[in-house]
Amino acid sequence: MTQKTEFEIEVNETVAYSSRSDRFESFCPVCKCMSEMATVQIAAVLTQKTERDIYRMVEVDAIHFIETDRVLVCLNSLPGYQRPATQQEEI
């Protein structure tokens, strides 16, 4: 007699970051206003995409960005990113 056992695993993932140097307000040359900017890594987390997906969007000018010592993405131009209501009122 063969016995079959099935396991179901549910994984919930929470990502938290606290470094304010990864997200801040800066001038977006395309929006022509002050906008919240984030590193590619943070933009990927906020939109649930990969960093490579974000870089692809940068390469084809699908999202606004600036280059300093790193690439900073304008969060206003990110598809799928919804700023939390408390932050919308502050900025």
MDAnalysis code that builds the backbone (N, CA, C; Angstrom):
import MDAnalysis as mda
import numpy as np

u = mda.Universe.empty(273, n_residues=91, atom_resindex=np.repeat(np.arange(91), 3), trajectory=True)
u.add_TopologyAttr("name", ["N", "CA", "C"] * 91)
u.add_TopologyAttr("resid", np.arange(1, 92))
u.add_TopologyAttr("resname", ["MET", "THR", "GLN", "LYS", "THR", "GLU", "PHE", "GLU", "ILE", "GLU", "VAL", "ASN", "GLU", "THR", "VAL", "ALA", "TYR", "SER", "SER", "ARG", "SER", "ASP", "ARG", "PHE", "GLU", "SER", "PHE", "CYS", "PRO", "VAL", "CYS", "LYS", "CYS", "MET", "SER", "GLU", "MET", "ALA", "THR", "VAL", "GLN", "ILE", "ALA", "ALA", "VAL", "LEU", "THR", "GLN", "LYS", "THR", "GLU", "ARG", "ASP", "ILE", "TYR", "ARG", "MET", "VAL", "GLU", "VAL", "ASP", "ALA", "ILE", "HIS", "PHE", "ILE", "GLU", "THR", "ASP", "ARG", "VAL", "LEU", "VAL", "CYS", "LEU", "ASN", "SER", "LEU", "PRO", "GLY", "TYR", "GLN", "ARG", "PRO", "ALA", "THR", "GLN", "GLN", "GLU", "GLU", "ILE"])
u.atoms.positions = np.array([
    [0.839, -1.169, 0.000],
    [0.000, 0.000, 0.000],
    [0.896, 1.247, 0.000],
    [0.679, 2.119, -0.976],
    [1.436, 3.352, -1.084],
    [0.601, 4.497, -0.527],
    [1.224, 5.290, 0.285],
    [0.519, 6.400, 0.888],
    [1.046, 7.708, 0.298],
    [0.147, 8.580, -0.100],
    [0.519, 9.858, -0.695],
    [0.195, 10.967, 0.300],
    [1.182, 11.811, 0.541],
    [1.003, 12.929, 1.461],
    [1.222, 14.224, 0.694],
    [0.325, 15.156, 0.829],
    [0.456, 16.463, 0.186],
    [0.663, 17.526, 1.254],
    [1.584, 18.434, 0.963],
    [1.836, 19.568, 1.846],
    [1.492, 20.841, 1.101],
    [0.839, 21.746, 1.785],
    [0.547, 23.062, 1.215],
    [1.221, 24.098, 2.096],
    [2.050, 24.912, 1.460],
    [2.789, 25.925, 2.202],
    [2.367, 27.292, 1.703],
    [2.027, 28.159, 2.631],
    [1.665, 29.528, 2.280],
    [2.753, 30.449, 2.821],
    [3.246, 31.311, 1.936],
    [4.326, 32.203, 2.319],
    [3.843, 33.641, 2.197],
    [3.985, 34.378, 3.263],
    [3.700, 35.814, 3.253],
    [5.023, 36.527, 3.452],
    [5.256, 37.544, 2.635],
    [6.520, 38.262, 2.736],
    [6.244, 39.730, 3.002],
    [6.927, 40.263, 3.972],
    [6.835, 41.681, 4.289],
    [8.226, 42.275, 4.142],
    [8.309, 43.330, 3.363],
    [9.584, 43.996, 3.167],
    [9.496, 45.359, 3.823],
    [10.438, 45.657, 4.661],
    [10.478, 46.953, 5.333],
    [11.859, 47.558, 5.146],
    [11.891, 48.852, 5.020],
    [13.164, 49.550, 4.939],
    [13.032, 50.842, 5.726],
    [14.148, 51.310, 6.211],
    [14.077, 52.511, 7.028],
    [15.041, 53.598, 6.566],
    [15.834, 53.328, 5.579],
    [16.816, 54.309, 5.143],
    [16.144, 55.417, 4.335],
    [16.185, 56.611, 4.844],
    [15.578, 57.750, 4.147],
    [16.402, 58.151, 2.931],
    [17.610, 57.628, 2.793],
    [18.421, 57.976, 1.630],
    [17.968, 57.210, 0.384],
    [17.051, 56.270, 0.547],
    [16.533, 55.512, -0.589],
    [15.287, 56.139, -1.198],
    [14.689, 57.080, -0.490],
    [13.455, 57.725, -0.946],
    [13.428, 59.157, -0.444],
    [13.280, 60.107, -1.352],
    [13.280, 61.504, -0.949],
    [12.664, 62.360, -2.041],
    [12.504, 63.627, -1.773],
    [11.900, 64.539, -2.736],
    [12.998, 65.256, -3.530],
    [12.804, 65.299, -4.848],
    [13.764, 65.958, -5.729],
    [13.010, 66.482, -6.949],
    [13.673, 67.305, -7.736],
    [13.038, 67.871, -8.925],
    [13.053, 66.854, -10.062],
    [11.886, 66.580, -10.637],
    [11.774, 65.698, -11.797],
    [11.743, 66.581, -13.043],
    [12.714, 66.434, -13.955],
    [12.760, 67.291, -15.135],
    [11.620, 67.042, -16.122],
    [10.998, 65.869, -16.072],
    [9.879, 65.576, -16.973],
    [8.569, 66.097, -16.396],
    [8.326, 65.838, -15.110],
    [7.122, 66.358, -14.440],
    [7.206, 67.878, -14.256],
    [8.436, 68.385, -14.224],
    [8.721, 69.804, -13.998],
    [8.197, 70.278, -12.640],
    [8.379, 69.413, -11.636],
    [7.989, 69.765, -10.279],
    [8.766, 68.905, -9.291],
    [8.653, 69.260, -8.032],
    [9.254, 68.432, -6.992],
    [8.454, 67.141, -6.902],
    [9.155, 66.040, -6.850],
    [8.501, 64.741, -6.860],
    [9.242, 63.791, -5.937],
    [8.545, 62.805, -5.437],
    [9.196, 61.807, -4.612],
    [10.006, 60.884, -5.517],
    [11.271, 60.728, -5.209],
    [12.180, 59.884, -5.980],
    [12.608, 58.708, -5.108],
    [12.944, 57.598, -5.771],
    [13.405, 56.418, -5.041],
    [14.463, 55.700, -5.857],
    [15.264, 54.920, -5.176],
    [16.242, 54.095, -5.882],
    [15.501, 53.005, -6.649],
    [16.195, 52.388, -7.573],
    [15.587, 51.313, -8.371],
    [15.138, 50.171, -7.464],
    [15.916, 49.861, -6.463],
    [15.570, 48.774, -5.547],
    [14.252, 49.055, -4.826],
    [14.085, 50.260, -4.334],
    [12.856, 50.619, -3.626],
    [11.679, 50.686, -4.594],
    [11.890, 51.215, -5.797],
    [10.825, 51.262, -6.812],
    [10.344, 49.851, -7.142],
    [11.272, 48.905, -7.208],
    [10.895, 47.518, -7.486],
    [10.028, 46.947, -6.367],
    [10.393, 47.233, -5.131],
    [9.606, 46.744, -3.991],
    [8.216, 47.377, -3.989],
    [8.140, 48.674, -4.236],
    [6.857, 49.380, -4.186],
    [5.886, 48.939, -5.279],
    [6.410, 48.513, -6.420],
    [5.546, 48.103, -7.536],
    [5.453, 46.597, -7.693],
    [6.147, 45.857, -6.840],
    [6.180, 44.396, -6.892],
    [6.697, 43.911, -8.247],
    [7.702, 44.595, -8.748],
    [8.380, 44.201, -9.978],
    [9.833, 43.899, -9.629],
    [10.563, 43.395, -10.600],
    [11.979, 43.146, -10.357],
    [12.770, 44.419, -10.655],
    [13.977, 44.473, -10.142],
    [14.846, 45.613, -10.446],
    [15.113, 45.675, -11.946],
    [15.259, 44.525, -12.567],
    [15.494, 44.482, -14.015],
    [14.310, 45.099, -14.761],
    [13.072, 44.830, -14.319],
    [11.890, 45.447, -14.944],
    [11.959, 46.968, -14.859],
    [12.386, 47.470, -13.701],
    [12.495, 48.928, -13.526],
    [13.564, 49.480, -14.465],
    [14.714, 48.805, -14.548],
    [15.771, 49.262, -15.462],
    [15.310, 49.228, -16.922],
    [14.513, 48.231, -17.279],
    [13.967, 48.184, -18.657],
    [13.098, 49.405, -18.931],
    [12.264, 49.771, -17.970],
    [11.409, 50.951, -18.140],
    [12.249, 52.219, -18.254],
    [13.338, 52.282, -17.503],
    [14.249, 53.427, -17.587],
    [14.875, 53.489, -18.985],
    [15.329, 52.348, -19.482],
    [16.009, 52.293, -20.780],
    [15.131, 52.745, -21.942],
    [13.836, 52.507, -21.860],
    [12.935, 52.895, -22.961],
    [12.162, 54.173, -22.639],
    [12.601, 54.890, -21.596],
    [11.960, 56.141, -21.170],
    [10.478, 55.975, -20.840],
    [10.128, 54.833, -20.287],
    [8.738, 54.597, -19.890],
    [8.427, 55.224, -18.538],
    [9.469, 55.514, -17.763],
    [9.300, 56.181, -16.478],
    [10.312, 57.308, -16.381],
    [10.015, 58.270, -15.533],
    [10.908, 59.419, -15.349],
    [12.032, 59.020, -14.398],
    [13.221, 59.523, -14.654],
    [14.353, 59.212, -13.803],
    [15.417, 60.296, -13.930],
    [16.292, 60.327, -12.956],
    [17.484, 61.167, -13.033],
    [18.679, 60.289, -12.661],
    [19.828, 60.655, -13.173],
    [21.045, 59.919, -12.852],
    [21.981, 60.822, -12.069],
    [22.357, 60.362, -10.898],
    [23.376, 61.045, -10.109],
    [24.491, 60.013, -9.946],
    [24.848, 59.700, -8.731],
    [25.769, 58.582, -8.526],
    [25.022, 57.249, -8.621],
    [23.697, 57.334, -8.753],
    [22.817, 56.169, -8.942],
    [21.587, 56.622, -9.702],
    [20.786, 55.687, -10.160],
    [19.557, 56.015, -10.875],
    [18.448, 56.222, -9.851],
    [17.753, 57.364, -9.982],
    [16.620, 57.661, -9.109],
    [15.370, 57.752, -9.963],
    [14.326, 57.090, -9.539],
    [13.084, 56.983, -10.294],
    [12.022, 57.887, -9.690],
    [11.312, 58.612, -10.553],
    [10.194, 59.454, -10.122],
    [9.006, 58.553, -9.810],
    [8.555, 58.549, -8.576],
    [7.453, 57.664, -8.181],
    [6.133, 58.068, -8.822],
    [5.990, 59.337, -9.227],
    [4.757, 59.758, -9.911],
    [4.591, 59.060, -11.254],
    [5.690, 58.643, -11.863],
    [5.610, 58.036, -13.187],
    [5.572, 56.513, -13.151],
    [5.647, 55.927, -11.970],
    [5.678, 54.466, -11.863],
    [4.297, 53.859, -12.045],
    [4.118, 53.006, -13.047],
    [2.816, 52.336, -13.182],
    [2.631, 51.344, -12.032],
    [1.458, 51.354, -11.449],
    [1.157, 50.417, -10.378],
    [1.514, 50.901, -8.990],
    [2.103, 52.092, -8.882],
    [2.434, 52.617, -7.550],
    [1.369, 53.593, -7.114],
    [0.795, 53.316, -5.966],
    [-0.211, 54.199, -5.378],
    [0.345, 54.698, -4.063],
    [0.559, 55.984, -3.976],
    [1.076, 56.561, -2.735],
    [0.030, 56.396, -1.640],
    [0.444, 55.971, -0.431],
    [-0.507, 55.855, 0.676],
    [-1.202, 57.189, 0.948],
    [-2.443, 57.137, 1.376],
    [-3.260, 58.349, 1.569],
    [-2.613, 59.335, 2.524],
    [-1.964, 58.871, 3.560],
    [-1.336, 59.787, 4.510],
    [-0.196, 60.559, 3.859],
    [0.537, 59.939, 2.937],
    [1.615, 60.625, 2.253],
    [1.102, 61.577, 1.194],
    [-0.029, 61.285, 0.568],
    [-0.578, 62.145, -0.456],
    [-0.912, 63.515, 0.126],
    [-1.377, 63.525, 1.356],
    [-1.752, 64.780, 1.981],
    [-0.537, 65.579, 2.411],
    [0.559, 64.880, 2.799],
    [1.753, 65.575, 3.291],
    [2.516, 66.279, 2.187],
    [2.618, 65.678, 1.012],
    [3.471, 66.228, -0.059],
    [2.735, 67.204, -0.920],
])
